[in-house]
Amino acid sequence: MSQKRLRRTFLEAIHSIKDYIDQHPLEIKTIEELIHRTHSQIGINLLHQGFRQLYGARIKEYEIKKRLEAAALLLQQDEMTMQEITTLCGYSSQSSFVRAFKDVHGITPGQWRNQHVPLLFQ
């Protein structure tokens, strides 16, 4: 296989894995599962290296960011409790969820909900 074709195959695999994360942000998965679910033909080390070069973040960092972006949307819908969202996002404690959410969004989930849920009675 030529180097150019090999490079294209790896790039396609990395893009495919990113797309899968984007489409399934609340799904908790290992790197091996990502490779398997996207039918990618790429080694773990090359995937880590290529993903970071292309997207400026490690895969797990990117997954967490996407998961917490999904959490923000759930908070806006105001249909689930904070504990339900915490669990759905894969956190075992609400305090770790709040800390991670604040790292990504700059405010706590409660503050986010208060700012983004329309008031019914004013």
N, C-alpha and C positions, 0 to 999 in steps of 0.2 A: 504494500500500500504506500502511495507517495506521501511525503511529509505534508503537502498541502491538503490532501484528502484526510489525512489523519487529524490535522489541526481542525479542519471543518467538522469532522465527526465529534471531536472533543467539545468544540464550541456549541454544537447543536445539543449535546448532552447537558452541558452546563445551563444553557437557555431553557431546555426542557425541565430541568430540575427547578429552576427559578420559577417558571410558569406554574409548575405543580404546587409549589409553596404559595404562590399568589392566589391560586384557585382553591386551595384547601388550608387556609391559615390556622384554623382551629384544630387541625389534625396533628397529633403529636406523633412524630416518626423519627426513626434513626436515619443516619446517612445511608446505611445499607438498604433500608426500606425505600428511601427516595430513589436510589439508583435502580432498584428492582421495579418499583411502581412506574417509573418512566421508561423502562426498558433501555436504559442507557448503558453503553459499553465504555465505561470510564472507571479508572481506579480511584480509590478514596483520596489518596494523596494528590493526584492530579486534579481531582474535583475541587478539593479545598483550595489549592493554589490558584486554579483558574477562576473559581467563583470570586475569590478575594480580589484578583486582578480586574475582573470585569465589573464587579458591583461594589468594590470598596469596603466590603464587610465579610466576616466569616459567615458560613451558612447558618449556624445556630443563632448568631446575632440577628441575621436577616429574618429568620423564622420568628424569633421573639418579637421583633418590630412589627411584622405582619400580623401576628397573633394579637398584639396590643392595639393595633389599628382596628382590627375586627372587634375587639372589646369596646373600643370607643363607639363604634356604630351600635353595638348592643346597648350600651349605656344611653345613647340618644333615643333609642326606641322605647326605653323605659318599660319594657315588658318583663324583664327578669330582675331578680334581686342581685345585689352585689355578690352574695355568696354563690349563686348559680353561675354568674359570669366568671367568678374566680375559679370555680371547679371546671367549667367548660374550657377555660384557657390553660388548664393543666397545673394550676397552682394549688398546693395543699393548704396554704394558709392565706388569709386575706391580707395580712401584713406584707407578705412577699409580693403578692399581686399589686398592692398599692405602691410599694417601692419601685417595682419594675415599670408600672404604668407611669409613675411620676418621672422616672428616668427617660422615658420615650416622649411623653407629652408635656412635661414641665409642670403639671398640676396633678392633684389626686383624682381618682375616679369619681369621687363624690363631687368635687369642684367641677369636673368635666360635665357630669350629669346636670348639675345646677345651671351651668352656662348654656347647655345645648338642648335641654328639654323645655319646650314652650310651656309657659305658665297657663294653666286653665282658668284660674281666677285671679284677677288683678284688682 
